[in-house]
Amino acid sequence: MKNILKKIGTCAVAALLGVSAVSFAGCSDENANKTTISIHYYNGGLGSDWIREVIAEFEEMFADVSFEEGKTGVHVALTPDKNFNETPTSMMTGAEKADILYTADSGIVSYLTTENIVYDATDIALDKVYDENGNVQLAADGKSFVQQEYSMYDRMHPYYQSAYNLAGTRYDTENDDGYYFPLLPYEDTLSGIVIDYDLYSQLCKDYGLDSEMTGYLFEGDDVRMPGTWDEFFELLTTIRDQADGTYSGFTYAIDYYTPALQNAVIADVDGTDEGTENKSEYSGIRMYDTYDGAYDFDGDGTKETTITADNAYMLTQTRGYEAMTEIAFRLFESNASGGNIFDNNVMQNPSYSVAQMDFVMSKTSSTNPRILAIFEGDWWENEARASFDSMGAINAEDGYGKRTFRMMPVPHMTSEEAEEGKTYKVGGFSSGYPIVLNQKTLGNDEAKAQVAKLWIQFQHSVQSMQTFTRWSGSVLPYIYEVTDDVREQMTPFAQSILEIQMQDRAADGQIEIVRRNQLTMDDEVRTTSNTIDFRAQFRSWNLTNGAIIANMVNLRNPANNFNWRSSDIADMVEEYMEGMLTAHQ
């Protein structure tokens, strides 16, 4: 232990342990003689273990290098929290003093339109400091990395190469070489329906449904995921009718998690434009928002309707929107007593932490039904670690990483699509969350700017990105190999998320991730100042939430005294579709 302390330094150990460095005697004095950069890090479901480990390795690499006269070594001061409210404003006023921000903020336009707060990261993105495997090599002077074959841009996932390159947009006032990266991509998380696979496999076999599941088969599994929504609902109906109250179909918490699922369902029906440059070749509408193109409302293969800002409200009437409306009504169908037909009285829309705890701990509950699925993101397992640890203290087999969960690729609407091998969709959640470099703190400080650049490049080396994946269970938006050694340290759920990401990256992959298109939405058609969503005027209710699943929960509020059964759904979908048209016109 003493050798380790001597090697990486007391402050670095403090960071690894999650202890404030100032609580260690001598840390402040020691860091005063180092070139220091500061990172404000959104400490959510991905956790901060990965970045603490990478910081320790980065500080060790430059421990004997001087970037400023009278100083030797570097120090990365990490602030991990969730305090990112009005960040562009605080950067402008100087209240936000961090040099680099790892955000969970999709309000990207506000960063770009607030004057003189964003440090231009184009040179960092284009600097070719990586070999073919993503490794960096320290130069002889110790103050830079050797020039090699590949840049961060070269190694970005193709979607992010396009989405984050704002050259030629109204935000690009100086660059004329085709590249402009005022922000860098950070997260590439997924969101959807997470299934307790251990329970799912057991139930499918117990009720003879395992041979009827025609969907994607994850590596190591012996029961496929549902290939159609009918297969999924058949399982929910079976456990409702035959399991005598032992199980609950699903629970969910956060409304803003569900648009990723919505987008994936719409994309499965209407198609996506990802990878298509010629608008005439688009197979459907642009996900999340829409493009100024055309749509085939009649379904005869002819795109007879050109979409403009004046008629964009018509896009609420696509077959994809209709399909998602149907799925939402089916999920929240009423039982005989007016409750939800599938949830078996499990509370819907509590806090995210309560929903996670209920889902995880339902396995051993003596009073509540065991829950089959939860609407969540790929970070949920890491975020719910305390619940797993609590169970693991009683029975090791229930601890963190010991159980198997899967994120269900969105089923198709018809069995013909499943039989034909149509690509499955999974909803991307955080493609709009950037890394932001602070012009106010870096613009006039050459030493800090150089260390910040080195940090970004080091953090995006293959070794550091593998550290991110090993700890968080998620994947960064770059093309990089995850070794078998790293994979073996990941939970079964994290391994399946990695499998989804690799399927998306493969030319012949069976899964496509539907990401939020057009980072700044400059060219998107909008009905008002808001994007097209699931707002509707439905009977006496004015449903304004853009998430249709949230609107279903609002409709099912006991105060509304409104319920529906399966026999009503076709009429309800038609009525809701008309209500969306009215609300958006």
C-alpha positions in Angstrom: 0.0 0.0 0.0 2.8 2.4 0.8 4.4 1.8 -2.6 1.1 2.6 -4.3 0.7 5.8 -2.3 4.1 6.9 -3.2 3.6 6.1 -6.9 0.3 7.9 -7.5 0.2 10.4 -4.7 -2.0 10.9 -1.6 -4.4 13.2 -3.4 -4.9 10.8 -6.3 -5.7 8.1 -3.8 -8.2 10.4 -2.1 -9.8 10.9 -5.5 -10.0 7.2 -6.1 -11.6 6.6 -2.7 -14.1 9.4 -3.2 -12.6 11.4 -0.4 -12.2 15.2 -0.6 -8.5 15.9 -1.2 -8.6 18.8 1.2 -9.2 16.3 4.0 -5.7 14.9 3.4 -3.0 16.9 5.2 -0.6 18.5 2.7 -2.8 18.1 -0.4 -3.4 21.8 -0.9 0.3 22.7 -0.5 1.3 19.9 -2.8 -1.1 20.9 -5.6 -0.1 24.5 -5.4 3.1 23.6 -7.1 1.4 21.8 -10.0 -0.5 23.1 -13.1 -4.1 22.5 -12.1 -7.2 22.1 -14.3 -10.7 21.7 -12.9 -13.5 19.4 -14.0 -17.1 19.9 -13.2 -18.6 16.4 -13.7 -22.3 15.4 -13.7 -22.3 12.6 -11.2 -25.4 10.6 -12.2 -26.1 7.0 -13.0 -22.7 6.5 -14.8 -20.9 7.2 -11.5 -17.6 8.8 -11.0 -15.3 5.8 -10.3 -14.1 5.7 -13.9 -13.1 9.3 -14.1 -11.3 9.1 -10.7 -9.2 6.2 -12.0 -8.4 8.0 -15.2 -7.4 11.1 -13.4 -4.9 9.2 -11.2 -3.3 7.7 -14.3 -3.2 11.1 -16.1 -1.5 12.8 -13.1 1.0 9.9 -12.9 1.9 10.3 -16.5 2.8 14.0 -16.2 4.0 13.9 -12.6 7.5 15.0 -13.6 6.6 17.5 -16.3 6.7 21.3 -16.0 4.1 23.3 -17.9 4.7 26.5 -15.9 7.8 28.0 -14.4 8.2 27.0 -10.8 5.7 24.2 -11.1 6.1 20.4 -11.7 3.3 17.9 -12.4 -0.4 18.3 -13.1 -3.4 18.1 -10.8 -7.0 17.5 -11.9 -9.5 19.0 -9.4 -12.7 17.0 -9.7 -16.1 18.3 -8.6 -18.7 15.5 -9.0 -22.3 16.7 -8.4 -25.6 17.4 -10.2 -25.5 21.2 -9.9 -25.7 22.2 -13.6 -28.6 24.6 -13.5 -28.3 27.6 -15.9 -24.7 26.5 -16.6 -24.2 28.7 -19.7 -25.2 31.8 -17.7 -22.9 30.9 -14.8 -20.0 30.4 -17.3 -20.7 33.8 -18.8 -20.7 35.5 -15.4 -17.6 33.6 -14.2 -19.5 31.9 -11.4 -18.7 28.5 -13.1 -15.0 28.3 -12.7 -14.4 24.8 -14.0 -12.2 24.4 -17.1 -14.0 21.4 -18.4 -17.6 20.4 -17.9 -19.0 16.9 -18.4 -22.7 17.7 -18.7 -26.1 16.0 -18.7 -27.6 19.0 -20.4 -29.4 18.7 -23.7 -29.9 22.4 -24.0 -26.9 22.7 -26.3 -28.1 25.8 -28.2 -27.8 27.9 -25.0 -24.1 27.0 -24.8 -23.6 28.0 -28.5 -25.6 31.2 -28.3 -24.1 32.6 -25.1 -21.3 34.8 -26.2 -17.7 33.9 -25.5 -18.1 31.0 -23.1 -17.2 27.9 -25.3 -13.5 27.2 -26.0 -13.1 26.0 -29.6 -12.3 22.3 -29.4 -11.8 21.8 -33.2 -8.0 21.5 -32.9 -8.4 18.9 -30.2 -10.9 16.9 -32.2 -8.6 16.9 -35.3 -5.2 16.3 -33.7 -3.9 12.9 -34.9 -2.4 11.6 -31.7 -3.8 8.0 -31.8 -2.5 4.8 -33.4 -4.9 2.4 -35.1 -5.9 0.9 -31.8 -6.6 4.2 -30.1 -3.4 4.4 -28.0 -1.4 7.6 -27.3 2.3 7.9 -26.9 4.1 10.6 -24.9 6.5 12.8 -27.0 10.1 13.2 -26.1 9.5 16.6 -24.4 6.8 15.1 -22.2 4.4 17.9 -22.9 2.5 16.5 -25.8 1.6 13.3 -27.5 3.3 11.9 -30.6 1.6 12.6 -33.9 0.2 9.3 -35.3 -2.5 8.2 -37.7 -5.9 9.0 -36.2 -7.7 11.8 -34.4 -10.6 11.9 -32.1 -12.8 12.8 -35.1 -11.5 9.8 -37.0 -12.5 7.5 -34.2 -15.9 9.1 -33.5 -19.0 7.1 -34.2 -20.2 8.3 -37.7 -23.4 9.8 -36.2 -21.4 12.0 -33.9 -19.0 13.0 -36.7 -21.9 14.6 -38.4 -24.0 15.8 -35.4 -21.2 17.6 -33.5 -19.5 19.1 -36.6 -21.2 22.4 -36.8 -19.2 23.7 -39.8 -21.5 25.7 -42.1 -24.2 26.3 -39.5 -25.1 29.7 -38.1 -22.8 28.9 -35.1 -19.7 28.7 -37.3 -18.5 32.3 -38.0 -14.8 31.7 -38.6 -14.0 28.2 -39.9 -14.0 27.5 -43.6 -12.2 24.1 -43.7 -15.3 22.0 -43.2 -14.8 21.3 -39.4 -16.0 23.1 -36.4 -16.3 21.4 -33.0 -17.3 24.0 -30.3 -18.4 21.0 -28.2 -17.3 17.4 -28.0 -19.6 14.4 -27.7 -19.7 12.7 -24.3 -22.5 10.2 -23.6 -24.1 7.6 -25.8 -26.5 6.0 -23.4 -29.6 4.0 -24.2 -33.1 3.9 -22.7 -36.0 1.5 -23.0 -37.6 -1.4 -21.4 -35.2 -3.3 -19.1 -36.2 -6.9 -18.4 -35.3 -9.1 -15.5 -34.0 -11.9 -17.8 -33.7 -14.5 -15.0 -37.4 -14.1 -14.4 -38.3 -13.7 -18.1 -36.6 -16.9 -19.0 -38.2 -18.8 -16.2 -41.7 -17.5 -17.0 -41.4 -18.1 -20.7 -40.4 -21.7 -20.0 -43.0 -22.3 -17.3 -45.8 -21.1 -19.6 -44.5 -22.7 -22.8 -43.8 -19.3 -24.4 -40.0 -19.7 -24.9 -40.5 -21.2 -28.4 -42.9 -18.4 -29.4 -40.4 -15.6 -28.8 -38.9 -14.7 -32.1 -36.8 -11.6 -31.3 -33.2 -10.9 -30.8 -31.1 -13.5 -29.0 -28.4 -12.1 -26.7 -25.1 -13.9 -26.4 -25.3 -16.7 -23.8 -29.2 -16.6 -23.6 -31.4 -19.5 -24.4 -34.7 -17.6 -24.8 -35.1 -14.8 -27.4 -36.5 -11.4 -26.7 -40.0 -10.7 -27.9 -40.0 -10.3 -31.7 -43.4 -8.6 -31.8 -45.4 -6.5 -29.5 -48.1 -9.2 -29.5 -45.5 -11.6 -28.1 -44.6 -9.2 -25.3 -48.2 -8.6 -24.4 -49.0 -12.3 -24.5 -46.4 -12.8 -21.8 -47.8 -9.9 -19.7 -51.3 -11.3 -20.1 -50.3 -14.8 -19.3 -48.6 -13.9 -16.0 -51.5 -11.6 -15.1 -54.1 -14.3 -15.7 -52.3 -17.4 -14.5 -49.8 -16.4 -11.9 -52.3 -15.5 -9.2 -50.9 -12.1 -8.4 -47.3 -13.3 -8.0 -45.8 -11.0 -10.7 -46.1 -7.4 -12.0 -45.5 -6.7 -15.7 -43.6 -3.4 -15.3 -42.9 -0.3 -13.3 -41.6 3.1 -14.5 -40.5 6.4 -13.0 -39.1 9.2 -15.1 -41.2 10.7 -17.9 -38.2 11.9 -19.8 -36.7 8.4 -20.1 -39.6 7.3 -22.3 -39.1 9.5 -25.5 -36.2 7.2 -26.4 -38.6 4.3 -26.5 -41.1 6.4 -28.4 -38.5 7.3 -31.0 -37.5 3.7 -31.4 -41.1 2.6 -32.0 -41.6 5.4 -34.6 -38.4 4.5 -36.3 -39.3 0.8 -36.5 -42.4 1.7 -38.4 -41.5 4.9 -40.3 -37.8 4.2 -40.8 -34.8 6.4 -40.1 -32.6 8.7 -42.1 -29.3 7.7 -40.4 -26.5 7.3 -42.9 -28.5 8.8 -45.7 -27.4 12.0 -47.3 -29.8 12.2 -50.2 -33.2 13.2 -48.9 -34.9 11.5 -51.8 -33.6 8.2 -50.4 -34.9 8.7 -46.8 -37.0 5.7 -45.8 -39.1 7.7 -43.4 -39.0 10.7 -41.1 -36.2 12.0 -39.1 -36.3 10.8 -35.5 -37.0 13.1 -32.6 -37.7 16.1 -34.9 -38.3 16.0 -38.6 -36.6 17.1 -41.7 -37.9 19.3 -44.5 -38.7 16.3 -46.8 -41.7 14.2 -47.7 -43.9 11.4 -46.2 -46.0 8.7 -47.6 -49.2 9.0 -45.6 -51.2 6.5 -47.7 -48.6 3.8 -47.3 -48.5 3.0 -51.0 -44.7 3.7 -51.4 -45.2 7.2 -52.9 -44.1 10.1 -50.8 -46.9 12.4 -52.0 -46.7 15.0 -49.2 -43.9 17.5 -48.9 -43.4 18.6 -45.3 -42.9 22.3 -44.6 -43.1 24.5 -41.6 -46.7 25.2 -42.5 -48.0 21.6 -42.5 -45.5 19.9 -40.1 -48.4 19.2 -37.8 -49.4 16.4 -40.2 -46.4 14.4 -39.0 -48.4 13.6 -35.8 -50.4 11.4 -38.2 -47.6 9.1 -39.4 -48.0 5.3 -39.0 -45.1 5.4 -36.5 -47.0 7.9 -34.3 -50.1 5.8 -34.5 -48.2 2.6 -33.6 -46.7 4.3 -30.5 -50.1 5.6 -29.5 -51.5 2.1 -29.7 -48.6 0.6 -27.7 -49.1 3.2 -24.9 -52.8 2.5 -24.7 -52.1 -1.3 -24.5 -49.5 -0.8 -21.8 -52.0 1.1 -19.6 -55.2 -0.8 -20.3 -57.5 -1.0 -17.2 -58.3 -4.1 -15.1 -61.8 -4.8 -13.8 -61.3 -2.6 -10.7 -60.0 0.3 -12.7 -56.3 -0.3 -12.0 -53.6 -1.1 -14.5 -54.1 -4.4 -16.2 -50.4 -5.4 -16.1 -48.7 -3.7 -13.1 -50.5 -5.6 -10.3 -50.8 -2.4 -8.3 -47.1 -1.6 -8.3 -46.8 2.1 -8.1 -46.1 3.9 -11.4 -44.1 7.1 -11.6 -42.5 7.3 -8.1 -39.0 8.7 -7.9 -36.4 6.9 -10.0 -34.6 5.6 -7.0 -37.8 4.1 -5.5 -38.7 2.5 -8.8 -35.2 1.0 -9.1 -35.3 -0.3 -5.6 -38.8 -1.8 -6.0 -37.7 -3.5 -9.2 -34.4 -4.9 -7.8 -35.8 -6.0 -4.4 -39.1 -7.4 -5.6 -37.2 -10.7 -6.2 -37.2 -11.5 -2.5 -40.2 -9.4 -1.3 -42.7 -11.3 0.8 -45.4 -8.7 0.4 -45.1 -7.3 -3.2 -45.2 -9.0 -6.6 -41.9 -9.6 -8.4 -41.5 -7.1 -11.2 -40.7 -8.3 -14.7 -39.6 -5.0 -16.3 -38.8 -1.3 -15.8 -38.6 1.7 -18.1 -35.0 2.8 -17.6 -31.6 3.7 -19.0 -28.5 1.7 -19.5 -27.0 3.4 -16.4 -29.7 2.1 -14.0 -27.9 -0.9 -12.7 -24.9 1.1 -11.6 -27.2 3.7 -10.1 -29.1 1.1 -8.1 -25.9 -0.5 -6.8 -26.9 0.2 -3.2 -30.1 -1.9 -3.5 -28.1 -4.8 -5.0 -25.4 -4.5 -2.3 -28.1 -4.6 0.4 -29.5 -7.8 -1.1 -26.1 -9.3 -1.7 -25.2 -8.9 2.0 -28.0 -11.4 2.7 -27.5 -13.6 -0.3 -24.4 -13.2 -2.5 -26.3 -14.5 -5.5 -28.6 -11.4 -5.4 -25.7 -8.9 -5.2 -24.5 -6.5 -7.9 -23.5 -8.1 -11.1 -24.9 -11.6 -10.1 -28.3 -11.3 -11.8 -29.0 -11.0 -15.5 -31.0 -8.2 -17.0 -31.5 -7.2 -20.7 -32.7 -4.0 -22.5 -35.4 -5.3 -24.8 -34.8 -4.2 -28.5 -38.1 -2.7 -29.6 -40.4 -5.5 -30.9 -41.9 -5.1 -34.4 -45.6 -4.5 -35.0 -46.1 -7.6 -37.2 -44.8 -11.1 -37.2 -43.9 -10.8 -40.9 -41.2 -8.2 -40.0 -39.7 -10.5 -37.4 -39.7 -13.4 -39.8 -38.0 -11.3 -42.5 -35.2 -10.4 -40.1 -35.9 -6.7 -40.0 -33.4 -4.8 -37.9 -34.5 -4.1 -34.3 -34.4 -0.6 -32.9 -33.2 0.6 -29.5 -33.7 4.2 -28.4 -30.6 6.4 -27.8 -31.0 8.7 -24.8 -28.1 11.1 -24.3 -26.5 11.8 -27.7 -27.0 15.5 -27.0 -25.0 15.6 -23.8 -21.6 17.4 -24.5 -18.2 18.0 -23.0 -17.8 21.7 -22.8 -14.4 23.6 -22.5 -14.6 26.9 -20.7 -13.3 29.8 -22.8 -13.4 32.1 -19.7 -10.8 30.0 -17.9 -8.7 28.6 -20.7 -8.7 31.3 -23.3 -5.9 33.3 -21.8 -4.0 30.6 -19.9 -1.7 28.7 -22.3 -0.5 26.2 -19.7 -4.0 25.3 -18.5 -5.2 25.1 -22.1 -2.4 22.7 -23.0 -3.1 20.5 -20.0 -6.8 20.5 -20.7 -6.1 19.4 -24.3 -3.9 16.6 -23.1 -6.5 15.5 -20.6 -9.2 15.3 -23.3 -6.9 13.3 -25.6 -5.8 11.0 -22.8 -9.4 10.5 -21.6 -10.3 9.4 -25.1 -7.5 6.9 -25.5 -8.6 3.3 -25.8 -7.3 2.4 -22.3 -9.3 5.3 -20.7 -12.4 4.5 -22.6 -12.2 0.9 -21.6 -12.0 2.1 -18.0 -15.2 4.1 -18.6 -17.0 1.1 -19.9 -15.7 -1.3 -17.2 -16.9 1.0 -14.4 -20.1 2.5 -15.9 -21.4 -0.4 -18.1 -22.0 2.2 -20.9 -20.1 3.0 -24.1 -18.6 6.3 -25.2 -19.5 7.6 -28.7 -16.3 6.4 -30.4 -15.2 3.2 -32.2 -13.0 1.3 -29.8 -12.4 -2.3 -28.8 -13.4 -3.6 -25.5 -11.1 -6.4 -24.6 -12.2 -9.8 -23.2 -10.5 -8.9 -19.9 -12.6 -5.8 -19.6 -15.8 -7.5 -20.7 -15.3 -10.2 -18.1 -15.3 -7.5 -15.4 -18.6 -6.1 -16.6 -22.0 -7.3 -15.3 -24.2 -9.4 -17.6 -26.5 -6.4 -18.2 -23.5 -4.2 -19.1 -22.2 -6.9 -21.5 -25.6 -6.9 -23.2 -25.5 -3.1 -23.6 -22.1 -3.4 -25.1 -23.5 -6.1 -27.5 -26.3 -3.6 -28.6 -23.7 -1.0 -29.3 -21.5 -3.4 -31.3 -24.5 -4.5 -33.3 -25.2 -0.9 -34.1 -21.6 -0.4 -35.2 -21.6 -3.5 -37.4 -22.4 -3.2 -41.1 -24.7 -6.2 -40.9 -25.8 -5.6 -37.3 -29.3 -6.9 -36.2 -29.8 -3.8 -34.0 -29.9 -0.1 -34.9 -29.7 2.7 -32.2 -32.1 5.5 -33.0 -30.3 8.6 -31.8 -31.5 12.2 -31.6 -30.8 13.7 -35.0 -29.4 17.2 -35.6 -27.7 18.4 -32.5 -28.9 22.0 -32.6 -32.2 21.3 -34.5 -31.5 24.3 -36.7 -32.9 22.6 -39.8 -35.8 20.8 -38.1 -39.4 21.5 -38.9 -41.3 22.6 -35.8 -45.0 23.2 -35.3 -44.4 26.0 -32.9 -41.3 26.9 -30.8 -41.5 23.2 -29.6 -40.8 20.0 -31.5 -43.5 17.7 -32.7 -44.5 15.5 -29.8 -47.5 13.7 -28.4 -49.5 16.7 -27.1 -53.2 16.2 -27.7 -56.6 17.6 -26.9 -58.4 14.5 -25.7 -62.0 14.8 -24.6 -61.9 17.2 -21.7 -58.1 16.9 -21.1 -55.4 19.1 -22.6 -52.4 16.8 -22.5 -49.3 18.9 -22.9 -46.5 16.5 -21.9 -44.5 15.4 -24.9 -44.1 11.9 -23.6 -47.2 9.8 -24.5 -46.6 7.2 -21.8 -46.7 10.1 -19.3 -49.9 11.2 -20.8 -51.4 7.7 -20.4 -50.5 7.8 -16.7 -52.1 11.3 -16.5 -55.3 9.9 -18.1 -55.3 7.0 -15.6 -55.0 9.3 -12.6 -57.8 8.2 -10.3 -59.0 11.9 -10.1 -59.9 11.7 -13.8 -62.0 8.6 -13.3 -61.2 7.4 -16.8 -60.3 3.9 -17.7 -60.2 1.8 -20.9 -60.3 -1.9 -21.9 -58.8 -3.7 -24.9 -62.1 -3.5 -26.8 -61.8 0.3 -26.6 -58.3 0.7 -27.8 -58.8 1.0 -31.6 -61.4 3.8 -31.1 -59.2 5.4 -28.4 -56.2 5.5 -30.7 -58.2 7.1 -33.5 -59.5 9.7 -31.1 -56.1 10.5 -29.7 -54.6 10.8 -33.2 -57.3 13.4 -34.0 -56.5 15.1 -30.7 -52.8 15.4 -31.6 -53.8 16.9 -35.0 -56.0 19.5 -33.2 -53.3 20.3 -30.6 -50.6 20.9 -33.2 -52.5 22.8 -35.9 
